[in-house]
């Protein structure tokens, strides 16, 4: 049956939700992980991520330093007719020493296909499903996860939905210098992260720098390698990738971003290569929100926004997803602080379940650009139906039941004519020194 839509200048909001009567559940404790010894050569903390066209990066850790960085895989259980060997690394953090961290890229792979795989020729069999080659495609979105009872609730809810790729806009483990918490986080997310690609960017809790002793992001970069090299970036803190008909850009809130920075130059180069006929949807993820009416973290994204928003606006970015603020908020299409039918929709979704609790206080009156805001834990789902329409929904963790609390249809800027209208503006910025 053909879908019919009501188009507006901005977005069509299919439900209006009031939250004044909602009584939020109490905070939950940090999860405890009992000691679960495994053979030293068996894979632990398995997760996968997209690694260029038709390829997947498999990451795992072993206690055995002699374990090979080999992945065997195939489309039938127990029958591995393909294999690949990758690389490995490890790191020290004060008195902590990581296990052997393996990164192996496999492929080329068929789209929308289930693969069975084994890491290091040892241990259990895992399986994952590759994303489709074309629309529709569904993303699960949750930032600021941590390792609490609410984190588990969020992950359980995501596990119930049918999605192709998980997007995480920063603040993963909340290890906060306690390196064993990176290990427990890896075990916590393994059931989901080993079955669907997780595409992440860094948050402030990944920084973990100690002046003169430890560099920033050492643990994050060693454990969560993303396709930065495949996308022409020189840093794991910012990169891009294509999936189905969408181009996604993961920006680094904690990497240099001024007009003379490597990140800014890379972003201009990346945008110059985007073909909106092949990838009509353009999405951006970053950690610190630019549009934020919560009292928490006010103004922290202003510097990056001043430099990069004009570029993203000229490129007709459809949607910007952020974390950091432990609450949910959604805007209308906006640019330079004002409603604009050719601007992006901005969504803050730093409500995955972190240990610091919710950011409950909002600034009043509510800005004109802010449509919906609520301090609750939850996750989002973005289903891009075709080149013109996508459906966004936010699911509140309501006493362990995923309650759809906000939803809307979004019309792509390609279909609204904004991309064609701003082509000259984009070329002018991209050609500037």
N, C-alpha and C positions, 0 to 999 in steps of 0.2 A: 504494500500500500504506500503510495507516495505521501511524504510528509508535507504538510502545508504550514506556513509560518506567517505570523503577523510581524511585519518589519516596522521598526521605528528608527528615529535618527540615531539613537544610542543602542540600547539593548532592550529586549522584551523581557520584563520581569514576570515570571509565570506564577509567583506566589509571594505574598507579603506576610512576614512573620513578625509578630510582636513578642518581645521577650521579657516584659516587665513582670509577668507572673511566674516565670520559670525559676524554680528553686534549685540551685546548683548543688550537686553532690559534694561531699567533703573530699579534701586531698587524700591521696593514697601514698603509702610508704614506698621507698626504693625497694626494688625486688632483690631478694636474696637468691644466690645461685649455689646450691650444694655442690661439693666436689664430685666430679664425675670423670674419673680417670679413663683415658682411652689409650690404645696402643700409640706409641710415639710417632709411628709412620702414617697413622690415619688422619684424613683431612678434618680440620676444624674451621669454624667461622666461614663457611663457603658462601660466596656471593658472586653475582655475575653483573656485567655492565656491557653496554653496546660499545663496539670498538671499530667503528668505520663501517663501510658498506658490507652488509651480510656477514659480519663477524661479531663474535662475542668474546669478552675477556672473562675468564674464570679465575677467581682469586680464592686462595685458601691458605691455611697456616698448619704447619706440622712442628712437633717438638723434635723430630728426627731431622738433623741437618743434612743427612745424606739422602733424604727422600727426593725423588726426581720431580721436576716441574712439568710433568706429563699429564695431559688429559686425553682419555680415550672416550669416543662418543659414537653414537649411531641412533637410528630411528626406531630400534626395537630393544626392549629390555634385555640386558645381558649380552647384547651383540654389538660390539664396537668395531665397525669397519673403517673408522677414521681415528686419527690421533695427531697431536701436536705437542711440541715441547716449547716451553716459554722461559721466563727468567725468574730470578728470586732475589730477595733482599732481606735485610733484618736491620734492627736499630737498637741502640741502647739509650735509656732515659734514666739518668742518675743510677740507681742501683737495680733498675729493671732491665732485663734483656728479652726482647721479643723472640718468638719462635721464628722459623724460616717461613717467610711470606712469599708465596708463589703467585705469579701473574702469567697466565697462558692464554693467548688469543687463538681461538678456533674458528674454522670456516674455510671457504664460504658456506653459508647455511641457507637452507630454503626458508622462505617466509612462512609465517603462520603454521609452524610445524613443531611437534613435540620431539625433543631429543633426550636421550638417556646418556648419562656420562659418569665417569669415575675419575677421581683425582689421585695422581701419584701411584697408580696401579694397586692401591690399597683401599680398604674400607668400603663403606656403603655406596650404593648407586644413587645418583640424584637425577632429577629430570627438570627440564625447563621448556618453555614454549617461546618461540621467536615471535616478534611483533609482525603484524600484517604488512604487506607491501603497499597497501592503499587503504583509504578510508572504508569503514569507520575504524577508529582506534581510540582506546580508553586509557587515560592516565589516572593513577591513584596519586594523591598529593598529601603529604604530611610533613611538617617541619618541626624542629625542636623536640625530638622524640624522647631522648633520655631512657631511663630504665625503671619506671615506676609501675604501679598497678594500672594507672591510666594509660601508660605506654602499651602495656599488654592488651588492654581493651581496644585501643586504636588499631593495633596490629591484627587483633582478632577480627575486627570489623572490615579492615582492608582485605583480609584473607577470604571474606565472604563475598566480596564483589568480583565481578569479572573484568579484569583489567590486563593491560599489555605491558605497561612500563610504570615503575614507581619513580616519582620525582620528590626530592628532598632538598628544600632550600636552606640547608645549613643547620648546625647544632645536632649532631648525631648522638654520640654516646654519653655526653656530659661526664666524661672521664675526669676532666679538670685536674690533670697532672697525675691522677691515680691510674697508672697504665693498665693494671689488671682489669679496670672497668672497660677498656677497649675490648678485651677478650670476652668479657661477659656480654657486652653488647653484640659482638659478632655471633655468639651462640644464640642470643635472643632473637635476632632477625634472620638467622640462617633458614628457617623453614620457608619464609617468603622470598628472601634475597637470593636464594639458590634456585628459585623457580621462575622468577621474572627479573629482568634487568632493573637494577637500582641506579639511577643517575642522580648524583649528589653534588652539592657545592658546599663550600666551607662556611662556618659561622664563627662567632667569637670564642665559643667553647672548644673549638679545634685548635686554637692558636697555641696555647700551652708553652709559651716562650719563657725562658729564664735568662735575663740579661747576662751576657758574657759566658753562659754555660750551655743553654739549649736554644737552638733555632726554632722559630715559629713553624707550626704545622708539620713537624717532623713525623709524628705518629700518624696523622691524617694522610699525608702524602705517601707514606710507606704502605698503609693498609688499604686505602681507597683510591687506587689509581684510575683516573678517568681518561677518556680519549682526547687529551689535550694535544698530543703529538699528531694524531690523525687529523685534527682540525687546524693545524698550523700554529698552535699556541706554544709558547715556551714555558708555560707554567701550568701545573695541575690545578691551580686556583681559578682558572677561567678557560672555557672551551666551548665547543658547539657540536651538534650532531643533527642528522636528519633521521626521521622515522616516519614511515608512511608518507603523508603529504605535509608534514610539519617540519620546520627548522627551529630548533631550540638552542638558545644561547644561555650559558651558565656564567654569570659574572661573579667577580670576586670583590666583595665588599671590603676585604682586608688586604687587597693588593693595591698598588698605586693605580690611580684612575684619572689623573689630570691629563690634559690634552697632549702632554709630552711623554706620557707613560707608555710602556710596552702594551699594557692592557687596552688603552684607548686606540693605539695604532692597530692592534690586532682586531679590535671590534670593527673599526672602519673597513679593514681588509675583508673580514668575514662577511659583513653586510654587503660589500661590493660583489660578492659571489652568489648571493641569494637570488634564486630564480623563482619568483612568485607563481610562475606557471607550473613549476614542478612541486614547490612547497608553498601553497597559498597561505598557510597559517604560519605566523611568526610569533614565537613565545620567548619570554625572558624569565630567568630565575636569578635571584640574588638573596642575600640574607637580610640586610637592613632595609626596611621598607622606606619608600620615598613619600608615600601618602599614608599618614598615620594620625588619627585623631585620638589615640589612646595617650594617656599621660606618661606611659612607659616609653623610654627611648626617644623622647621628643627631639627632633632636629638632628639625630645622628646620621640620617641619610641625606641631609641637605647638600653637603659638598659634592657628593657623587651625582646627585640629581641635577645640580646646576651644570655640571660638565656633560653628563651623558643623556639627559632627557631630550635635549634638542635633536641629538642624533637618533635616538630611538623613535622620536615622533616623526622625523623626516623619513625614517625607514618604515613607518606604518606598522609598528609592533602592535599585535592584537591584544596581548595579555601579559601582565607582569605579575609574577608570584614571588612573595617574600615571606620571611619568617621573623625571628628575633622577638617580636612582641607576642606575648603568650596569650593570644586572643585571636578572634576572627574579625575581619573587616573587609568589605567589598565596596568598590567605587563604581560610579558610572564611568563612561569614557571621559577622560580628563587629560588636560595638558596645561602646564604652567599654572597649576592651581585652579583652573577654571574648566567647567564642562565644555567638551569639545567632541563633536561626533567623529572626528578623525584621530582622537587620542586613544590611548590604551585603557583597558580595564585593569585596575590594580587590586590585587587581593593579598591580604596578609593572613597567613595560615600557620602561625608559630604555636599551634595548640595541640601538638602531638602527644603530650603527656609528661613533660619535663618535671624535674624535682623541685624547681623554684616556684611552682604554682602559677596561677592565672593572674594576668594584669587586668584588674577589675575596674579601674577608674578611667573614664573617658572625658575628654574636654567637651564642654558645652558652651554655646549651642553647637549641634552637629554640623560640620561643614556641608556646603551644598553638594560637594562631590561625593560625600559618603552616603551610601544607600543602606547598608546593613552592617551592624557591629554587635558583637556579643562576646563576652569573656566565658568561653566554655572550651573544653577539650573536644577534639574531633578530627575529621579528615575530609578531604575534598576528592571529587571525581570529575574529570573532564573528559567527556566523550565528544570527539570531533566526528561529526556525522558525515560531512562531505566538505567540499571546498568553500561552502558559503555559511554553514551553520555548525555550531557546537553547543553542547548542553553542559552547564556547570551546576554541580550540587555540592552543598556542604552538609556533612552528617555529624551532628552533635552526639557525643558519648553520653547518652541519657540513661544512667543506671545500667550500664552494660548493653543497652540496646542502641544500635545506630539509627538515630532519628534524623530524617532529612529536614533541615531547618531553614535552608536558603537554596534557591535554585533560579536559574535564568537561562534563556537562550541567548547566545551571542552571535551576531552577524559579522562575518569576516570583513576586514577593511578592503580586501580585494573586491568583494562583491558590492561594497558600498561606493566604490569609485575613488576612495581616498588614496589608494596606492598610485593610481594613474595621475591623480591630481598633484601629488607631492613628488613625482619623479624628478622634476627639475630641481627642487629643493634638496633632495637627497644627493643627486649628482654633484651639486655645488659643495655640499659639506664633505663628501667623499674625496673630492678633488683638491680640497684645501690642504695646505701643508700641515 
